[in-house]
């Protein structure tokens, strides 16, 4: 069996997460808010994935909050120097999710 590099595996996990996006809002050049909906384990999965991503790319700031049951809000922020990374993330969300 062929194994993906770690970043490839995490990318696949983000794509799976983006499929749960119900709303995407650009709150400014450096901030993106994603509202996700899914099973009760969604919050745990989001926290785990964003913690691992932050270990790799520490310029990200992730804030995870729980809304009504089954809904999670993920705020993503980056320094101005990394706006291009946030732009790419937002584009990927729009390809995979339902903003």
Secondary structure, DSSP 8 states (H G I E B T S, - for coil): -----HHHHHHHHHHHHHTTEEEEEEEETTEEEEEEE--TTHHHHHHHHHHHHHHH-TT-EEEEEE-STTEEEEEEE--GGGHHHHHHHHHHHHHHS--
